[in-house]
Amino acid sequence: MRSVRFRKTIVVTSTVLCAGMALSACGESGGTSADSGRSQGNVTVATSKGDLEVPREPARVAALDNTSFATLKAFGVKPVVVPKALLPKAGFEDWKNDSSIKDAGTHREPKFEAINAAEPDLIVGGYRFTDHHDKLAKIATTVDVAPSDEAAGGYVNSLRTQTEELGKIFGKEDEAKEIVAALDKARDAAAQATKGESVFLAVASAGKIDNGASRIGRLAEPLKLKNVLSAEGQDSTSVHDNSGLAPETIAQLNPDWMIMMDRDAATGGEGTEAVAAKKLVDGMEAWDKTTFRTKNQVVYLQSDFYVTEGAQAYTDAFNKVTTAFNAAG
């Protein structure tokens, strides 16, 4: 990767960086300045790198973690740079079409020059951008409060933490409490609605249906469901490759329910014509006699779930599960 020329305010000695009252991070975003505790413009948040002092209510925000987009929008934050290719197709047209909001590229091909040129006070990184943390931290204070499967209590619980920490940063603690309360209510209702039924966690990708347990197993963790296929043998959170799962295998397992994430709908199929997940499911002859098909027990997650995956997305997913399972009796 070619080198990046950072703006002059960043390219100074470490001594000057640590002395500047406007900057709380020094080199690595996990560090803080010697007298940062006396700064009235900072707030300490819990991150994947440990406690970190960040600017309170930063004016210029680089929003890179797609799981935070809906929360930042709910807080009234208008970023200066975002990975526009990762924006959901609906609900973020203002960010996508605003020329004053620069494009950060993607996690696969980040546009570091664009991020740097946007002169952010704070970078909300992590999740897909986790591997780029160190380079981002050289541009501006970089905070990683993204949800994680490895976090205490699992992915869904870490969505609560993410929302609360972002609430601290942007002075939106009350709004954060409302988002968390909605998530908790939806999760608890879904847990109550499920009673040990078997389920196939599926993903529609490249026009095929595969095992999506590595990605949406997170959704099933708080629920009373029996997953017929585990994520064993899959790369962590990977739903990009064709595992060769045969429809007949699912037919033989005959799960009571299917929960479907449509990756094609969210990404456009990456060069392959996307086929609606429901069309794929209904057209699978091997499943004609399965319980989930004959009883129409398929829960389709929001079409943009693959590029959202934040607190609001999981709230909606849990609500869909509750509605479907309660209706089935």
C-alpha positions as CSV (number, residue, x, y, z in Angstrom):
1,M,0.0,0.0,0.0
2,R,1.4,3.3,-0.9
3,S,2.3,5.8,1.8
4,V,-0.1,8.4,3.0
5,R,0.8,12.0,3.5
6,F,-0.9,13.2,6.6
7,R,-2.0,16.8,7.1
8,K,0.6,19.1,8.7
9,T,-1.3,19.4,12.0
10,I,-0.6,15.7,12.5
11,V,3.0,15.4,11.2
12,V,4.8,16.8,14.3
13,T,6.9,15.3,16.9
14,S,5.4,13.1,19.6
15,T,6.3,15.7,22.2
16,V,4.2,18.4,20.5
17,L,1.4,15.9,20.0
18,C,1.2,15.1,23.6
19,A,1.4,18.7,24.6
20,G,-1.5,19.9,22.4
21,M,-4.7,20.4,24.4
22,A,-6.8,19.7,21.3
23,L,-5.5,16.1,20.9
24,S,-6.1,13.4,23.5
25,A,-4.4,10.6,21.7
26,C,-0.7,10.2,21.1
27,G,0.5,7.9,18.3
28,E,-1.6,4.9,19.2
29,S,-5.2,5.8,19.9
30,G,-5.0,3.9,23.2
31,G,-2.6,6.5,24.7
32,T,-3.6,9.8,26.3
33,S,-1.7,13.0,27.0
34,A,0.0,13.6,30.3
35,D,-2.5,16.3,31.4
36,S,-5.6,15.0,29.6
37,G,-7.4,14.5,32.9
38,R,-7.7,18.2,33.2
39,S,-9.2,18.7,29.8
40,Q,-12.8,19.9,29.9
41,G,-13.3,18.9,26.2
42,N,-12.7,15.2,26.5
43,V,-14.6,12.2,27.7
44,T,-13.3,8.7,28.7
45,V,-14.9,5.8,26.9
46,A,-14.4,2.1,27.1
47,T,-13.0,0.7,23.8
48,S,-11.6,-2.5,22.4
49,K,-8.2,-1.0,23.1
50,G,-9.0,-0.1,26.7
51,D,-10.2,3.2,28.2
52,L,-9.6,6.1,25.9
53,E,-10.0,9.9,26.2
54,V,-11.7,11.3,23.1
55,P,-13.1,14.7,22.2
56,R,-16.5,15.4,23.6
57,E,-19.1,16.3,20.9
58,P,-16.5,16.4,18.1
59,A,-17.5,18.7,15.2
60,R,-15.8,16.6,12.5
61,V,-16.4,12.9,12.6
62,A,-15.2,10.2,10.3
63,A,-17.8,7.4,10.5
64,L,-16.3,4.2,9.3
65,D,-18.0,1.5,11.3
66,N,-21.2,0.6,9.5
67,T,-22.7,-0.8,12.7
68,S,-22.7,2.7,14.1
69,F,-24.3,4.6,11.2
70,A,-27.9,4.4,12.4
71,T,-27.0,5.4,15.9
72,L,-24.9,8.4,14.7
73,K,-27.8,9.5,12.5
74,A,-30.2,9.2,15.4
75,F,-27.8,11.4,17.4
76,G,-27.9,14.0,14.6
77,V,-24.3,13.5,13.6
78,K,-23.4,14.5,10.1
79,P,-20.0,12.9,9.3
80,V,-17.3,14.5,7.2
81,V,-16.3,11.2,5.6
82,V,-17.9,7.7,5.3
83,P,-17.3,4.5,3.3
84,K,-20.2,5.3,0.9
85,A,-20.2,1.8,-0.6
86,L,-21.1,0.4,2.9
87,L,-24.1,2.7,3.3
88,P,-27.5,1.0,3.3
89,K,-29.5,1.6,0.1
90,A,-32.3,3.3,2.0
91,G,-32.2,5.9,4.8
92,F,-28.8,7.3,4.1
93,E,-29.4,9.0,0.8
94,D,-28.4,12.3,2.4
95,W,-25.0,11.0,3.3
96,K,-24.4,9.3,0.0
97,N,-25.4,12.2,-2.2
98,D,-23.9,15.0,-0.1
99,S,-20.7,16.1,-1.9
100,S,-19.4,17.7,1.3
101,I,-19.2,14.2,2.9
102,K,-16.2,12.5,1.4
103,D,-15.9,8.9,0.5
104,A,-13.6,6.8,2.6
105,G,-13.6,3.9,0.2
106,T,-14.1,0.4,1.7
107,H,-12.4,-1.6,4.3
108,R,-10.8,-3.6,1.5
109,E,-9.5,-0.4,-0.3
110,P,-9.6,2.5,2.2
111,K,-9.0,6.0,0.9
112,F,-6.7,7.2,3.6
113,E,-6.0,10.4,1.7
114,A,-9.7,11.3,1.7
115,I,-10.0,10.5,5.4
116,N,-7.0,12.6,6.2
117,A,-8.2,15.5,3.9
118,A,-11.5,15.6,5.7
119,E,-9.6,16.6,8.9
120,P,-11.7,14.7,11.4
121,D,-11.6,15.4,15.1
122,L,-12.6,11.8,15.8
123,I,-12.6,8.6,13.7
124,V,-15.3,6.0,14.7
125,G,-13.5,2.9,13.5
126,G,-13.5,-0.8,14.2
127,Y,-15.6,-3.7,12.8
128,R,-14.8,-3.9,9.1
129,F,-12.0,-1.3,9.6
130,T,-10.4,-3.0,12.6
131,D,-7.3,-4.0,10.7
132,H,-6.6,-0.3,9.8
133,H,-6.8,1.0,13.3
134,D,-3.1,1.9,13.7
135,K,-3.0,3.8,10.4
136,L,-6.2,5.6,11.2
137,A,-4.9,6.6,14.7
138,K,-2.1,8.5,13.0
139,I,-4.7,10.7,11.3
140,A,-6.9,11.5,14.3
141,T,-8.1,10.0,17.6
142,T,-9.6,6.7,16.6
143,V,-12.2,5.0,18.8
144,D,-13.2,1.4,18.4
145,V,-16.5,0.7,20.2
146,A,-17.8,-1.7,17.6
147,P,-19.7,-4.8,18.6
148,S,-17.8,-8.1,18.8
149,D,-18.5,-11.8,19.2
150,E,-15.6,-11.9,21.7
151,A,-17.0,-9.1,23.9
152,A,-18.3,-9.9,27.4
153,G,-21.8,-11.1,27.0
154,G,-21.5,-11.6,23.2
155,Y,-22.3,-9.5,20.2
156,V,-25.8,-8.4,21.1
157,N,-24.7,-7.3,24.6
158,S,-21.8,-5.3,23.0
159,L,-24.3,-3.4,20.9
160,R,-25.6,-2.0,24.2
161,T,-22.1,-0.9,25.2
162,Q,-21.4,0.6,21.7
163,T,-24.6,2.7,21.9
164,E,-23.9,3.9,25.5
165,E,-20.3,4.8,24.7
166,L,-21.3,6.7,21.6
167,G,-23.9,8.4,23.7
168,K,-21.2,9.6,26.0
169,I,-19.1,11.0,23.2
170,F,-21.8,12.9,21.5
171,G,-23.7,14.1,24.7
172,K,-26.7,11.9,23.7
173,E,-26.9,9.7,26.8
174,D,-30.7,9.9,26.9
175,E,-31.1,9.0,23.2
176,A,-28.7,6.1,23.8
177,K,-30.8,4.8,26.7
178,E,-33.8,4.8,24.4
179,I,-32.0,2.8,21.7
180,V,-30.7,0.3,24.3
181,A,-34.1,0.0,25.9
182,A,-35.7,-0.9,22.6
183,L,-33.1,-3.5,21.9
184,D,-33.5,-5.1,25.3
185,K,-37.3,-5.2,25.0
186,A,-37.1,-6.7,21.5
187,R,-34.5,-9.3,22.6
188,D,-36.5,-10.4,25.6
189,A,-39.7,-10.6,23.7
190,A,-38.0,-12.8,21.1
191,A,-36.6,-15.1,23.8
192,Q,-40.0,-15.4,25.2
193,A,-41.6,-16.3,21.8
194,T,-39.1,-19.0,21.0
195,K,-39.4,-22.4,22.8
196,G,-36.7,-24.7,21.6
197,E,-37.7,-24.9,17.9
198,S,-35.1,-26.0,15.4
199,V,-33.8,-23.4,13.0
200,F,-31.6,-23.1,9.9
201,L,-29.7,-19.8,9.9
202,A,-29.3,-19.1,6.2
203,V,-27.6,-16.6,4.0
204,A,-28.5,-15.8,0.3
205,S,-25.2,-15.1,-1.4
206,A,-24.2,-15.1,-5.1
207,G,-27.6,-16.5,-5.9
208,K,-27.2,-19.5,-3.6
209,I,-28.4,-20.4,-0.1
210,D,-25.7,-21.3,2.4
211,N,-25.0,-21.7,6.1
212,G,-25.2,-18.3,7.7
213,A,-24.5,-19.4,11.2
214,S,-21.1,-17.6,11.4
215,R,-22.9,-14.3,10.9
216,I,-26.4,-14.5,12.3
217,G,-25.7,-17.1,14.9
218,R,-25.4,-13.9,17.0
219,L,-29.1,-13.3,16.6
220,A,-30.0,-16.8,17.8
221,E,-27.7,-16.8,20.9
222,P,-30.2,-15.0,23.2
223,L,-33.1,-17.1,21.9
224,K,-34.5,-20.5,22.8
225,L,-33.7,-22.1,19.4
226,K,-31.8,-25.2,18.3
227,N,-29.5,-24.4,15.3
228,V,-29.4,-27.4,12.9
229,L,-26.0,-26.3,11.5
230,S,-23.3,-24.7,13.6
231,A,-20.6,-22.4,12.3
232,E,-17.9,-25.0,13.0
233,G,-15.5,-25.1,10.1
234,Q,-16.5,-21.7,8.8
235,D,-14.2,-18.7,9.0
236,S,-15.3,-16.3,11.7
237,T,-18.3,-14.2,10.4
238,S,-17.5,-15.2,6.8
239,V,-20.5,-15.6,4.5
240,H,-18.6,-14.8,1.3
241,D,-17.7,-18.3,0.1
242,N,-19.8,-21.2,-1.2
243,S,-19.4,-24.0,1.3
244,G,-21.1,-26.5,-1.1
245,L,-24.0,-27.0,1.3
246,A,-26.6,-29.2,-0.5
247,P,-30.3,-28.4,-0.3
248,E,-30.9,-32.0,0.4
249,T,-28.8,-31.7,3.6
250,I,-31.2,-29.1,4.9
251,A,-34.2,-31.2,3.8
252,Q,-32.9,-34.1,5.8
253,L,-32.3,-32.0,8.9
254,N,-35.9,-30.6,8.4
255,P,-35.7,-27.6,10.7
256,D,-38.9,-26.1,12.0
257,W,-37.8,-22.6,11.0
258,M,-35.5,-20.7,8.7
259,I,-34.0,-17.3,9.5
260,M,-32.6,-15.7,6.3
261,M,-30.1,-12.9,5.7
262,D,-30.1,-11.8,2.1
263,R,-26.5,-10.7,1.4
264,D,-27.2,-10.3,-2.3
265,A,-29.9,-7.7,-1.6
266,A,-27.5,-5.7,0.5
267,T,-24.5,-5.8,-1.8
268,G,-26.1,-6.2,-5.3
269,G,-24.6,-9.6,-5.7
270,E,-21.1,-8.4,-6.4
271,G,-21.3,-9.0,-10.1
272,T,-23.8,-11.8,-9.9
273,E,-27.5,-10.9,-10.6
274,A,-29.0,-11.0,-7.1
275,V,-32.0,-13.2,-6.7
276,A,-34.5,-12.4,-4.0
277,A,-34.0,-14.7,-1.1
278,K,-37.7,-15.6,-1.0
279,K,-37.6,-16.6,-4.6
280,L,-34.6,-18.8,-3.9
281,V,-36.4,-20.5,-0.9
282,D,-39.7,-21.0,-2.7
283,G,-37.9,-22.4,-5.8
284,M,-36.0,-25.1,-4.0
285,E,-37.7,-28.3,-4.9
286,A,-35.7,-30.3,-2.3
287,W,-37.5,-28.3,0.4
288,D,-41.1,-28.9,-0.8
289,K,-41.9,-31.1,2.2
290,T,-39.8,-29.4,4.8
291,T,-41.6,-28.0,7.9
292,F,-40.4,-24.5,7.4
293,R,-41.7,-24.5,3.8
294,T,-45.0,-26.2,4.3
295,K,-45.8,-24.0,7.3
296,N,-44.3,-20.9,5.8
297,Q,-42.0,-20.5,8.8
298,V,-39.3,-18.4,7.3
299,V,-38.2,-15.1,8.8
300,Y,-36.5,-12.8,6.3
301,L,-34.3,-10.1,7.9
302,Q,-34.3,-6.6,6.5
303,S,-32.7,-6.6,3.1
304,D,-29.9,-4.3,4.3
305,F,-29.1,-6.3,7.4
306,Y,-25.7,-7.4,6.1
307,V,-24.5,-3.8,5.9
308,T,-26.2,-2.5,9.1
309,E,-25.8,-5.1,11.9
310,G,-26.2,-2.4,14.6
311,A,-28.5,-2.0,17.6
312,Q,-31.4,-0.9,15.4
313,A,-31.0,-3.8,12.9
314,Y,-31.0,-6.3,15.7
315,T,-34.0,-4.7,17.4
316,D,-35.9,-5.0,14.1
317,A,-34.7,-8.6,13.7
318,F,-35.8,-9.7,17.1
319,N,-39.2,-8.0,16.5
320,K,-39.5,-10.0,13.3
321,V,-38.8,-13.2,15.1
322,T,-41.3,-12.4,17.9
323,T,-44.1,-11.5,15.4
324,A,-43.5,-14.6,13.3
325,F,-43.2,-17.1,16.2
326,N,-46.2,-15.7,18.0
327,A,-48.3,-15.8,14.9
328,A,-47.4,-19.5,14.4
329,G,-48.5,-20.3,17.9
